Amino acid sequence: MEEKEVKVDEVSISDETITKEAQENATGNKNEEKDISEIEKLNTQITELNNKYLRLAAELENTRRRSALDAESSARNRAMSVAKKFLPVMDAIEAALKHSPEDEGIKSMKLAMENAFAQIGITKIESIGQTLNPQYHNAIQVIEKQEEDIKPNTIMEELQTGYMFGDMVLRTAMVVVSK
């Protein structure tokens, strides 16, 4: 192998050069620290704004839900109010039918009212033979049992029919119960 001679120039570094480089590095470090602190501030601000946005979005969604529930409740209350106004008509039809049980006109009116009630969700509360339930029945009279196998608080007679509107009581039934 052949040996080649390599010549290396001497390099000298003066104190002045080292001081300039140190100052540049120190200034660079300060700028980097400023940049890092500014980035941290911006990240904090982004986080705060994001949290604020999420809270506002949740509040808006809750307001929409409450509004929908209020509208539904209001519509249901209006429908119940209108339905209550038709109950006396049904009571009159039933009274007329008790007076004239063979009258075809009264029978057809009752059938028409029952069909209309069914279409809008009004159902009759079954009472006779049932156990008294204060949620659905209003006992206005108590009578002695006529038969031994009848349990106490059994509804013996219905004086006024009760009605439900969906799952809500529109009017309780007025009943006579056994003692």
Backbone bond lengths (Angstrom), bond angles and torsions (degrees), N, CA, C in turn:
res aa  C-N    CA-C-N  psi(-1)  N-CA   C-N-CA  omega(-1)  CA-C   N-CA-C  phi
1 M - - - 1.422 - - 1.511 110.49 -
2 E 1.229 112.51 143.86 1.431 119.67 -177.26 1.514 110.07 -91.55
3 E 1.253 116.61 137.61 1.456 119.23 178.97 1.506 108.67 -98.50
4 K 1.275 113.16 131.58 1.462 118.91 177.58 1.499 107.69 -109.25
5 E 1.238 112.61 145.50 1.447 118.02 179.51 1.518 108.77 -94.38
6 V 1.300 115.17 129.34 1.465 120.68 -179.97 1.509 107.14 -112.87
7 K 1.305 113.16 133.33 1.442 118.11 -178.58 1.517 108.04 -105.84
8 V 1.282 116.26 128.09 1.459 121.97 -179.87 1.515 106.98 -110.42
9 D 1.330 113.79 127.70 1.457 118.59 176.47 1.509 108.10 -82.27
10 E 1.216 113.57 147.49 1.467 117.76 178.06 1.507 108.37 -82.30
11 V 1.315 112.39 139.87 1.449 119.11 178.95 1.500 106.41 -116.31
12 S 1.273 114.01 133.62 1.453 116.76 177.86 1.521 108.34 -119.76
13 I 1.287 114.05 139.75 1.459 120.67 179.10 1.511 106.12 -118.42
14 S 1.281 113.73 127.11 1.457 117.33 -179.12 1.517 109.27 -93.91
15 D 1.287 117.09 164.17 1.470 122.71 178.99 1.517 110.20 -62.73
16 E 1.297 114.57 -32.19 1.461 119.08 -178.41 1.521 110.24 -64.84
17 T 1.302 119.24 -40.74 1.455 123.58 178.96 1.516 110.29 -63.95
18 I 1.322 117.48 -43.67 1.463 122.25 -179.66 1.528 109.65 -62.96
19 T 1.304 117.76 -41.65 1.466 121.75 -178.81 1.516 110.36 -64.71
20 K 1.332 118.63 -41.59 1.468 121.45 178.86 1.523 110.71 -63.50
21 E 1.328 116.25 -44.00 1.473 119.98 179.60 1.521 110.85 -64.05
22 A 1.319 117.07 -40.54 1.460 121.17 179.10 1.522 110.23 -63.54
23 Q 1.334 117.32 -41.55 1.465 120.60 178.57 1.526 110.83 -64.74
24 E 1.339 115.17 -42.33 1.468 118.45 178.62 1.524 110.56 -62.71
25 N 1.335 117.30 -42.41 1.474 120.80 177.78 1.532 110.91 -63.68
26 A 1.318 116.94 -42.28 1.465 121.10 -179.71 1.524 109.64 -64.54
27 T 1.316 117.26 -42.78 1.459 121.21 178.08 1.525 109.70 -64.86
28 G 1.319 116.65 -41.19 1.469 121.69 177.96 1.519 110.77 -62.57
29 N 1.335 116.91 -41.08 1.468 120.84 178.37 1.529 110.71 -64.55
30 K 1.342 115.56 -40.59 1.465 118.59 178.87 1.519 110.54 -65.06
31 N 1.333 116.32 -41.61 1.467 120.06 177.92 1.522 110.59 -63.80
32 E 1.341 116.02 -40.67 1.465 119.76 177.84 1.521 110.41 -63.57
33 E 1.339 117.46 -41.31 1.468 121.02 178.68 1.527 110.34 -63.65
34 K 1.362 116.06 -40.70 1.451 119.61 177.36 1.521 109.95 -62.57
35 D 1.334 115.98 -44.54 1.465 120.75 179.41 1.527 110.76 -61.38
36 I 1.326 117.16 -44.10 1.467 121.39 -179.30 1.524 111.10 -64.28
37 S 1.341 117.07 -44.14 1.469 119.62 179.79 1.532 110.60 -66.55
38 E 1.331 116.86 -36.27 1.460 119.61 177.85 1.528 110.13 -68.43
39 I 1.320 118.07 -38.63 1.470 122.05 176.60 1.523 109.77 -62.71
40 E 1.325 116.84 -42.73 1.466 120.58 178.67 1.526 110.82 -62.77
41 K 1.330 116.32 -42.28 1.475 120.22 177.78 1.525 110.22 -61.50
42 L 1.328 116.31 -44.87 1.467 119.81 -179.81 1.524 111.54 -64.89
43 N 1.339 116.56 -40.09 1.473 120.00 177.31 1.526 110.82 -63.39
44 T 1.314 117.15 -40.33 1.466 121.52 177.54 1.523 109.86 -63.25
45 Q 1.316 116.03 -44.17 1.460 120.44 179.50 1.535 110.87 -63.91
46 I 1.335 117.24 -41.06 1.469 121.38 177.24 1.522 109.89 -61.15
47 T 1.331 117.48 -44.49 1.460 121.84 179.48 1.526 110.80 -61.65
48 E 1.327 117.30 -44.16 1.468 121.53 179.22 1.528 111.04 -62.39
49 L 1.339 115.86 -45.12 1.463 119.37 179.84 1.526 111.53 -65.93
50 N 1.309 117.15 -38.14 1.465 121.53 178.00 1.532 110.17 -63.88
51 N 1.331 116.86 -44.37 1.472 120.69 178.07 1.520 111.01 -62.31
52 K 1.327 115.57 -41.42 1.468 120.52 179.00 1.527 110.00 -63.28
53 Y 1.320 116.96 -42.71 1.462 122.08 177.72 1.525 110.69 -60.82
54 L 1.334 117.05 -46.26 1.466 120.54 -179.29 1.527 111.27 -63.30
55 R 1.333 117.59 -40.50 1.470 120.66 177.78 1.521 110.84 -63.02
56 L 1.329 116.55 -43.65 1.471 120.38 179.54 1.527 111.51 -65.49
57 A 1.324 116.62 -39.20 1.468 120.07 177.91 1.529 110.64 -64.42
58 A 1.331 117.07 -41.77 1.469 120.80 178.38 1.525 110.71 -65.69
59 E 1.324 116.56 -40.87 1.468 120.79 178.72 1.528 110.59 -63.40
60 L 1.321 116.94 -40.87 1.461 121.08 178.13 1.524 110.66 -63.16
61 E 1.322 116.97 -44.11 1.466 121.22 179.05 1.531 110.50 -62.71
62 N 1.333 117.69 -42.00 1.466 121.06 177.69 1.523 110.83 -63.61
63 T 1.314 117.31 -39.96 1.464 121.09 178.24 1.521 110.39 -64.06
64 R 1.315 117.22 -40.96 1.473 120.46 177.47 1.527 110.62 -62.01
65 R 1.348 116.66 -45.39 1.466 120.69 179.31 1.527 111.44 -61.02
66 R 1.351 115.69 -47.44 1.470 119.62 179.69 1.521 110.72 -60.47
67 S 1.309 116.82 -41.63 1.462 121.57 -179.86 1.533 110.39 -62.66
68 A 1.322 116.96 -44.16 1.473 120.77 178.99 1.527 110.61 -63.81
69 L 1.341 117.10 -42.77 1.464 120.22 178.68 1.521 111.17 -65.31
70 D 1.330 117.09 -40.11 1.463 120.64 178.33 1.528 110.98 -63.99
71 A 1.311 116.88 -42.37 1.468 120.70 179.28 1.527 110.22 -64.03
72 E 1.333 116.55 -42.91 1.468 121.05 178.91 1.525 110.95 -63.64
73 S 1.319 116.22 -44.05 1.459 121.31 179.40 1.524 110.90 -63.97
74 S 1.307 116.77 -42.28 1.464 121.79 179.51 1.531 110.54 -63.30
75 A 1.316 117.05 -44.63 1.465 120.99 179.06 1.526 110.66 -63.41
76 R 1.320 115.91 -41.28 1.478 120.60 179.41 1.527 110.03 -64.60
77 N 1.327 118.03 -42.78 1.462 121.07 179.44 1.531 111.34 -64.15
78 R 1.337 117.05 -40.22 1.468 120.12 176.96 1.522 110.58 -63.29
79 A 1.333 116.62 -43.92 1.462 120.52 -179.94 1.529 110.75 -63.33
80 M 1.337 116.75 -40.22 1.466 119.93 178.53 1.526 110.48 -65.38
81 S 1.313 116.52 -39.63 1.464 120.81 179.25 1.522 110.70 -62.18
82 V 1.315 117.18 -44.29 1.464 121.26 178.37 1.525 110.05 -66.23
83 A 1.321 116.92 -42.72 1.472 120.94 -179.16 1.524 111.17 -61.74
84 K 1.330 117.19 -39.15 1.471 120.37 179.32 1.527 111.62 -61.16
85 K 1.320 117.02 -30.37 1.467 120.79 -179.70 1.532 111.90 -70.42
86 F 1.329 117.55 -21.40 1.462 120.74 179.52 1.531 113.21 -89.34
87 L 1.325 117.67 -13.45 1.463 119.89 -179.08 1.534 112.69 -62.53
88 P 1.341 120.01 -42.47 1.470 118.61 176.92 1.536 113.03 -61.14
89 V 1.333 117.05 -31.50 1.464 120.29 177.21 1.527 109.17 -64.21
90 M 1.336 116.19 -44.50 1.466 119.93 178.87 1.528 110.21 -65.24
91 D 1.341 116.99 -38.54 1.464 120.27 177.29 1.529 110.47 -61.16
92 A 1.330 117.09 -42.11 1.474 121.35 179.46 1.528 110.31 -64.69
93 I 1.312 117.28 -40.78 1.467 120.80 178.68 1.529 110.03 -63.20
94 E 1.337 117.02 -44.51 1.469 120.15 179.05 1.526 111.15 -64.32
95 A 1.329 117.99 -39.14 1.468 121.01 177.45 1.526 110.50 -64.33
96 A 1.335 116.75 -41.70 1.467 120.49 178.24 1.520 110.64 -64.47
97 L 1.323 116.22 -37.04 1.462 120.14 179.47 1.527 111.53 -68.64
98 K 1.329 117.83 -33.81 1.473 121.05 175.53 1.526 110.25 -66.94
99 H 1.329 115.70 -35.27 1.460 120.92 -179.58 1.536 110.64 -74.36
100 S 1.323 117.16 -41.36 1.477 122.30 -179.68 1.520 108.78 -129.97
101 P 1.354 118.20 79.15 1.468 120.62 -175.32 1.527 115.41 -65.10
102 E 1.320 118.81 -17.65 1.471 121.33 -177.30 1.525 113.15 -98.40
103 D 1.311 117.90 0.08 1.468 121.75 -177.60 1.530 110.02 -72.94
104 E 1.334 116.15 114.04 1.470 122.11 -177.35 1.533 111.74 -67.16
105 G 1.311 117.64 -32.22 1.467 121.31 179.59 1.526 111.02 -64.99
106 I 1.325 115.70 -44.08 1.467 119.80 179.48 1.528 110.24 -68.18
107 K 1.338 116.96 -39.48 1.468 120.87 177.64 1.535 110.84 -60.24
108 S 1.335 115.82 -42.17 1.472 118.64 -178.76 1.534 110.95 -70.04
109 M 1.352 117.43 -34.44 1.478 119.61 175.94 1.529 110.55 -64.79
110 K 1.340 116.02 -41.82 1.465 119.41 179.29 1.524 110.03 -63.26
111 L 1.311 116.50 -44.50 1.464 120.53 179.14 1.533 111.06 -61.87
112 A 1.332 117.41 -41.39 1.465 121.32 178.97 1.529 110.47 -63.92
113 M 1.340 116.99 -43.01 1.469 120.37 178.81 1.531 110.61 -65.32
114 E 1.334 117.21 -42.32 1.475 120.05 179.05 1.522 110.72 -62.12
115 N 1.337 117.04 -40.33 1.477 120.54 177.72 1.526 111.25 -65.51
116 A 1.315 116.91 -41.40 1.472 120.63 178.30 1.525 109.97 -64.28
117 F 1.337 116.48 -43.39 1.469 120.18 177.50 1.529 110.64 -59.85
118 A 1.319 116.91 -44.35 1.472 120.92 -178.73 1.534 110.68 -62.67
119 Q 1.322 116.82 -38.12 1.469 120.43 -178.65 1.522 112.47 -66.90
120 I 1.319 117.24 -33.02 1.467 119.36 -179.24 1.528 112.85 -97.35
121 G 1.335 116.62 0.54 1.467 119.66 173.38 1.516 115.45 95.45
122 I 1.330 117.29 18.16 1.464 120.00 176.46 1.516 108.02 -94.36
123 T 1.331 115.53 125.57 1.467 120.50 178.95 1.515 110.12 -123.14
124 K 1.319 114.41 153.45 1.456 122.06 -179.28 1.529 108.86 -81.20
125 I 1.329 116.76 140.56 1.467 121.12 175.02 1.526 107.22 -86.46
126 E 1.312 115.61 120.31 1.466 120.00 178.00 1.513 108.53 -74.76
127 S 1.318 116.93 132.50 1.461 119.62 -173.59 1.522 113.91 -126.58
128 I 1.306 118.75 -52.82 1.463 122.00 -171.78 1.528 109.83 -59.61
129 G 1.352 114.50 127.94 1.460 121.56 -179.36 1.524 113.51 88.44
130 Q 1.319 117.32 -11.01 1.466 122.04 179.62 1.530 110.05 -85.26
131 T 1.327 115.76 160.66 1.463 120.79 172.87 1.525 107.84 -79.74
132 L 1.327 116.21 142.32 1.457 121.76 -179.02 1.522 110.53 -58.62
133 N 1.315 115.94 127.97 1.467 123.07 175.54 1.526 106.56 -127.87
134 P 1.342 118.08 108.51 1.467 120.54 -175.74 1.529 114.40 -57.08
135 Q 1.321 117.11 -20.17 1.463 119.91 178.12 1.537 110.57 -69.51
136 Y 1.333 116.76 -31.86 1.460 121.38 -176.06 1.525 113.83 -113.03
137 H 1.328 117.17 -20.01 1.462 121.32 -173.12 1.522 111.44 -125.52
138 N 1.309 114.72 145.51 1.462 122.19 174.91 1.525 106.77 -119.47
139 A 1.341 116.54 105.04 1.469 120.94 -178.80 1.524 108.60 -77.69
140 I 1.317 115.89 119.33 1.464 118.77 179.56 1.530 111.79 -110.05
141 Q 1.334 116.68 -6.71 1.448 120.24 178.34 1.519 109.12 -153.69
142 V 1.351 114.97 145.33 1.465 121.56 176.66 1.521 107.11 -120.73
143 I 1.343 116.73 132.31 1.458 120.92 179.68 1.522 109.66 -124.07
144 E 1.321 115.78 159.82 1.463 121.35 175.82 1.527 108.95 -69.47
145 K 1.346 115.83 147.11 1.466 120.69 177.16 1.524 108.99 -65.34
146 Q 1.317 115.19 136.42 1.455 119.98 178.18 1.520 110.68 -92.91
147 E 1.339 116.58 -22.64 1.467 121.50 179.25 1.526 108.05 -127.77
148 E 1.331 116.83 149.05 1.463 122.07 -177.28 1.534 113.04 -69.87
149 D 1.319 118.39 -31.66 1.470 120.59 -175.07 1.534 113.26 -80.34
150 I 1.314 118.36 0.38 1.469 121.60 177.68 1.522 109.03 -85.18
151 K 1.317 116.00 130.03 1.465 121.77 -179.37 1.527 110.14 -79.91
152 P 1.329 117.20 154.83 1.472 119.44 175.52 1.533 110.37 -62.40
153 N 1.309 116.19 152.17 1.469 124.36 -179.84 1.527 113.46 65.10
154 T 1.321 116.65 23.88 1.454 120.46 174.49 1.526 107.95 -87.86
155 I 1.306 116.97 137.44 1.464 121.22 -178.60 1.525 108.63 -76.55
156 M 1.331 114.99 122.27 1.456 121.47 -177.25 1.530 112.24 -97.33
157 E 1.323 116.11 -34.30 1.457 120.34 -176.06 1.525 109.10 -147.10
158 E 1.324 115.15 148.08 1.459 121.13 177.55 1.524 108.02 -113.33
159 L 1.335 116.33 118.03 1.461 120.46 -179.40 1.532 112.01 -89.26
160 Q 1.330 116.29 -32.25 1.475 121.28 175.82 1.521 107.72 -142.86
161 T 1.307 116.15 131.47 1.462 121.94 -177.28 1.526 110.61 -70.18
162 G 1.341 115.41 140.12 1.455 121.29 174.67 1.521 109.89 -98.74
163 Y 1.328 116.11 154.34 1.469 120.40 -177.78 1.523 110.67 -135.52
164 M 1.324 114.47 149.74 1.464 123.42 175.65 1.527 107.81 -113.72
165 F 1.317 115.59 146.26 1.461 121.53 172.28 1.521 105.60 -118.15
166 G 1.321 115.87 99.64 1.466 120.00 -172.63 1.518 108.53 67.26
167 D 1.315 116.87 -118.70 1.469 120.64 179.76 1.530 111.79 -105.44
168 M 1.332 117.02 10.82 1.465 121.29 -179.03 1.523 110.01 -110.05
169 V 1.334 114.94 143.02 1.461 119.74 178.05 1.522 108.44 -76.93
170 L 1.324 114.81 121.28 1.454 121.02 177.89 1.527 109.86 -83.58
171 R 1.330 114.74 -43.43 1.460 120.94 176.64 1.527 107.37 -155.40
172 T 1.336 116.31 133.82 1.472 119.91 178.08 1.529 108.61 -74.92
173 A 1.326 115.06 152.92 1.457 120.85 177.08 1.529 109.44 -81.66
174 M 1.331 116.54 137.15 1.472 120.41 175.38 1.528 106.26 -91.78
175 V 1.339 115.40 121.82 1.454 120.15 -170.98 1.521 113.08 -132.75
176 V 1.345 114.47 165.31 1.461 124.00 173.08 1.526 105.72 -112.25
177 V 1.335 117.77 129.81 1.459 121.17 -177.23 1.531 111.36 -116.65
178 S 1.316 115.63 159.69 1.468 121.46 177.26 1.506 110.01 -83.19
179 K 1.331 114.81 151.46 1.458 121.47 -179.36 1.516 110.33 -84.16
